[in-house]
Amino acid sequence: MTAEPITLTTAHTCTCNHDEAETIVLDGRTIPHAVRHAAIFGALESIQPGFSLDLIAPHDPLPLLAQLEKARPGAFTVSYVERGPEAWRIRFTRAA
């Protein structure tokens, strides 16, 4: 059985009453290590162009950043909001 690709729409259609302009924060420290990168990639794929996601990581996520750039070159701009020592906060902004 072949999985069908998921197509993300650009229109916001949920009814959860959140503010689309709010900063989305994903605390990667709470995600089990075995699925952490997959969960982060899934979250990043849901971000619409021009929007951002802040990732809180337990270490400088250089392997994740390299993996993201290899898989989706130029899809996100990355900036550090906080650099350790307890946590790193990285802002991923989806290219428009």
Buried (B, 14 or more C-beta within 10 A) or exposed (E): EEEEEEEEEEEEEEEEEEEEEEEBEBEBBEBEEEEBBEBBBEBBEEBEEEBBBBBBBBEEBEEBBEBBEEEBEEBBEBEEEEEEEEBBBBBBBBEE
